[in-house]
Amino acid sequence: MENSVHIILQGKGGVGKSYIASLIAQYIISKEKNLLAFDIDQINATFSKYLALNVNTVSVIDDDLSINPIHFDQLMMDVIQSTSPVVIDTGANTFNALLSYIVQNDMLAFLHNQGKNVIIHTVIAGGDMLDDTANGFYSIVSELKAPIVLWNNEHFGSTSKGQGHITDLALVDQHKEFIIGCINLPALNPQTFGVNIRRMKELRLTFNEGVSSSQFNIIEKQRLTMVQRGVFDQLNEIEWP
């Protein structure tokens, strides 16, 4: 994963993008030790609050508070110059601007020519968010046609639709050539695992920090370890470019 660039994209807010960014970052650190991370969310820079990950905040807003895509140039320069894997977390407020910038500047091909392997991570969330996030996935894969890791977040409800799971439906099936992995984030027992993960996220702790923290007892630490292992085992199954 040495030359990998991981970009989290989804136009819908509040679906777990920053948590997913933190999971990817922690996984990379467990393999590569080094990481360069960016948070370009202009309103809720949640990813940058994970202090252990040393995330850089990037402002792409001009004095008139509008997003100016020219500011993405410096971000891409930093990506090119990095000798470490890169993780970029986006917000719903920067999604359209960044997607347009990538497409208009043929940025994926450019980064590839610079020796970078770009992987797009997107999330389909269940419940009331299912249709919006599924459509978001469709727009991303249609525009970029790049290697994609699809995250199914069932925290908000099932990601099944009708008689089938979303990953088996035509919407996803017709683009399977681009999907290099599907990661499932199952609904957690709200009285045990759910409480522990929510508190870890509220404290902006990594799993390693949570397991080492006095904020959790030994049983709670066991649950955190189980959740981390469940995600990392799935990530280990992916054949990364």
C-alpha positions as CSV (number, residue, x, y, z in Angstrom):
1,M,0.0,0.0,0.0
2,E,3.1,2.2,-0.1
3,N,2.0,4.4,-3.1
4,S,-1.8,4.2,-2.3
5,V,-4.1,7.2,-2.1
6,H,-7.4,6.6,-0.4
7,I,-10.2,9.1,-1.0
8,I,-13.5,8.9,0.9
9,L,-16.3,10.2,-1.3
10,Q,-20.1,10.3,-0.6
11,G,-22.3,13.3,-1.2
12,K,-24.6,12.4,1.7
13,G,-23.6,13.8,5.1
14,G,-23.7,11.9,8.4
15,V,-23.2,8.5,7.0
16,G,-19.9,7.6,8.7
17,K,-17.3,8.9,6.3
18,S,-15.0,10.2,8.9
19,Y,-15.2,7.0,11.0
20,I,-14.4,5.1,7.8
21,A,-11.5,7.4,7.1
22,S,-10.2,6.7,10.6
23,L,-10.5,3.0,10.1
24,I,-8.6,3.1,6.8
25,A,-5.9,5.3,8.4
26,Q,-5.5,2.9,11.4
27,Y,-5.4,-0.1,9.1
28,I,-2.6,1.5,7.0
29,I,-0.6,2.4,10.1
30,S,-0.9,-1.2,11.3
31,K,0.7,-2.3,8.0
32,E,2.9,0.6,6.9
33,K,3.6,2.6,10.1
34,N,3.7,5.9,8.1
35,L,0.7,7.8,6.9
36,L,-0.2,11.2,5.5
37,A,-3.8,12.2,6.2
38,F,-6.0,15.2,5.2
39,D,-9.4,16.4,6.2
40,I,-11.0,18.8,3.7
41,D,-14.4,18.9,5.4
42,Q,-15.0,22.7,5.7
43,I,-17.7,22.5,8.4
44,N,-17.3,19.3,10.5
45,A,-13.6,18.4,10.4
46,T,-14.2,15.2,12.5
47,F,-11.3,13.2,11.0
48,S,-8.8,15.9,12.0
49,K,-9.8,15.5,15.6
50,Y,-8.2,12.0,15.8
51,L,-5.0,13.5,17.2
52,A,-3.1,10.2,17.1
53,L,-3.5,10.2,13.3
54,N,-1.8,13.6,12.8
55,V,-4.4,14.7,10.2
56,N,-3.8,17.9,8.3
57,T,-6.8,20.2,7.8
58,V,-7.1,21.8,4.4
59,S,-9.1,24.9,3.7
60,V,-10.5,25.2,0.2
61,I,-12.6,28.3,1.0
62,D,-12.0,31.8,-0.4
63,D,-12.7,35.0,1.6
64,D,-16.3,35.0,0.3
65,L,-16.8,31.6,1.9
66,S,-17.2,29.9,-1.5
67,I,-15.2,26.7,-2.3
68,N,-12.5,27.4,-4.8
69,P,-11.2,24.3,-6.5
70,I,-7.9,25.9,-7.3
71,H,-7.0,25.1,-3.6
72,F,-7.1,21.4,-4.5
73,D,-3.9,21.9,-6.5
74,Q,-1.8,22.2,-3.4
75,L,-3.5,19.1,-1.9
76,M,-2.6,17.1,-5.0
77,M,1.0,18.4,-4.9
78,D,1.3,17.2,-1.3
79,V,-0.1,13.8,-2.4
80,I,2.4,13.5,-5.3
81,Q,5.3,14.4,-3.0
82,S,4.3,12.0,-0.2
83,T,6.4,8.9,0.3
84,S,3.7,7.5,2.6
85,P,0.2,6.2,1.9
86,V,-2.4,9.0,1.8
87,V,-5.9,9.2,3.2
88,I,-8.2,12.1,2.3
89,D,-11.6,12.6,4.1
90,T,-14.1,14.8,2.3
91,G,-17.2,16.4,3.7
92,A,-20.6,16.6,2.0
93,N,-19.8,20.3,1.5
94,T,-16.7,19.6,-0.6
95,F,-18.0,16.4,-2.4
96,N,-19.3,18.0,-5.6
97,A,-16.3,20.4,-5.9
98,L,-13.7,17.7,-5.4
99,L,-15.5,15.2,-7.7
100,S,-15.7,17.9,-10.4
101,Y,-12.0,18.8,-9.9
102,I,-10.9,15.2,-10.2
103,V,-12.9,14.7,-13.4
104,Q,-12.2,18.0,-15.1
105,N,-8.4,17.7,-14.5
106,D,-8.2,14.0,-15.3
107,M,-6.6,13.7,-11.9
108,L,-6.9,9.9,-11.5
109,A,-4.9,9.3,-14.6
110,F,-2.4,12.1,-13.6
111,L,-1.8,10.6,-10.2
112,H,-1.4,7.1,-11.8
113,N,1.2,8.6,-14.1
114,Q,3.0,9.9,-10.9
115,G,3.2,6.4,-9.5
116,K,0.1,6.6,-7.2
117,N,-2.6,4.0,-6.9
118,V,-5.8,5.8,-6.2
119,I,-8.6,3.9,-4.4
120,I,-12.0,5.5,-3.9
121,H,-13.9,4.5,-0.7
122,T,-17.6,5.2,-0.7
123,V,-20.4,4.2,1.7
124,I,-23.9,2.9,1.3
125,A,-25.9,3.5,4.5
126,G,-29.0,1.6,5.5
127,G,-32.4,2.7,6.6
128,D,-33.7,6.1,5.3
129,M,-30.3,6.8,3.8
130,L,-30.2,3.8,1.5
131,D,-31.5,5.4,-1.7
132,D,-29.5,8.6,-1.4
133,T,-26.3,6.8,-0.7
134,A,-26.9,4.1,-3.3
135,N,-27.4,6.9,-5.9
136,G,-24.3,8.6,-4.6
137,F,-22.3,5.4,-5.2
138,Y,-23.7,5.2,-8.7
139,S,-22.7,8.8,-9.5
140,I,-19.2,8.2,-8.2
141,V,-18.5,5.0,-10.0
142,S,-20.0,6.4,-13.2
143,E,-17.9,9.5,-13.1
144,L,-14.6,8.0,-12.0
145,K,-14.5,4.4,-13.1
146,A,-11.7,3.8,-10.6
147,P,-11.0,1.0,-8.1
148,I,-13.6,1.3,-5.3
149,V,-14.0,-0.1,-1.8
150,L,-17.7,-0.2,-1.0
151,W,-18.6,0.2,2.7
152,N,-22.0,-1.1,3.8
153,N,-22.9,0.8,7.0
154,E,-25.9,-0.9,8.7
155,H,-25.8,1.4,11.8
156,F,-28.8,3.3,10.4
157,G,-30.7,0.1,9.3
158,S,-30.4,-2.7,6.8
159,T,-28.7,-2.2,3.5
160,S,-31.0,-4.7,1.9
161,K,-33.6,-3.5,-0.6
162,G,-36.6,-5.5,-1.5
163,Q,-35.6,-9.1,-1.7
164,G,-31.9,-8.6,-2.1
165,H,-28.9,-7.0,-0.5
166,I,-27.8,-3.8,-2.1
167,T,-24.5,-5.3,-3.2
168,D,-26.3,-7.9,-5.2
169,L,-28.6,-5.5,-7.1
170,A,-28.2,-4.3,-10.6
171,L,-27.1,-0.9,-9.5
172,V,-24.0,-2.3,-8.0
173,D,-23.7,-5.5,-10.1
174,Q,-23.2,-3.6,-13.3
175,H,-20.1,-1.9,-11.9
176,K,-18.5,-4.9,-10.2
177,E,-15.5,-4.6,-12.4
178,F,-14.5,-1.5,-10.4
179,I,-15.3,-2.9,-6.9
180,I,-12.2,-4.3,-5.3
181,G,-13.8,-5.0,-2.0
182,C,-17.0,-4.7,0.1
183,I,-16.6,-4.0,3.8
184,N,-19.6,-4.6,6.1
185,L,-20.1,-2.5,9.2
186,P,-22.9,-4.4,10.9
187,A,-25.4,-3.0,13.3
188,L,-24.0,-3.3,16.8
189,N,-25.9,-4.2,20.0
190,P,-26.8,-0.7,21.2
191,Q,-26.4,-1.7,24.9
192,T,-22.9,-3.2,24.6
193,F,-20.8,-2.9,21.5
194,G,-22.7,0.2,20.2
195,V,-22.2,2.1,23.5
196,N,-18.4,1.3,23.5
197,I,-17.8,2.3,19.9
198,R,-19.9,5.5,20.2
199,R,-17.8,6.6,23.2
200,M,-14.6,5.8,21.5
201,K,-15.7,7.9,18.5
202,E,-16.9,10.7,20.7
203,L,-13.5,10.8,22.4
204,R,-11.8,10.7,19.0
205,L,-9.7,7.7,20.0
206,T,-8.2,5.1,17.8
207,F,-8.7,1.5,18.7
208,N,-5.2,1.2,20.0
209,E,-5.8,4.2,22.2
210,G,-9.2,2.9,23.3
211,V,-7.7,-0.5,24.4
212,S,-5.0,1.3,26.3
213,S,-7.3,3.9,27.9
214,S,-8.7,3.9,31.4
215,Q,-11.9,5.1,29.9
216,F,-12.8,1.5,29.2
217,N,-12.9,-1.6,31.4
218,I,-11.3,-4.9,30.4
219,I,-14.6,-6.3,28.9
220,E,-15.3,-3.1,26.9
221,K,-11.7,-3.3,25.6
222,Q,-12.4,-6.8,24.4
223,R,-15.4,-5.5,22.4
224,L,-13.3,-2.8,20.8
225,T,-10.7,-5.4,19.9
226,M,-13.4,-7.6,18.3
227,V,-14.8,-4.7,16.2
228,Q,-11.3,-3.7,15.0
229,R,-10.5,-7.3,14.1
230,G,-13.7,-7.6,12.2
231,V,-12.9,-4.6,10.0
232,F,-9.2,-5.4,9.6
233,D,-9.9,-9.0,8.6
234,Q,-12.2,-7.7,5.8
235,L,-9.6,-5.2,4.7
236,N,-7.0,-8.0,4.6
237,E,-9.1,-9.8,2.0
238,I,-8.8,-7.0,-0.5
239,E,-6.2,-7.3,-3.3
240,W,-4.9,-3.7,-3.2
241,P,-3.7,-2.2,-6.4
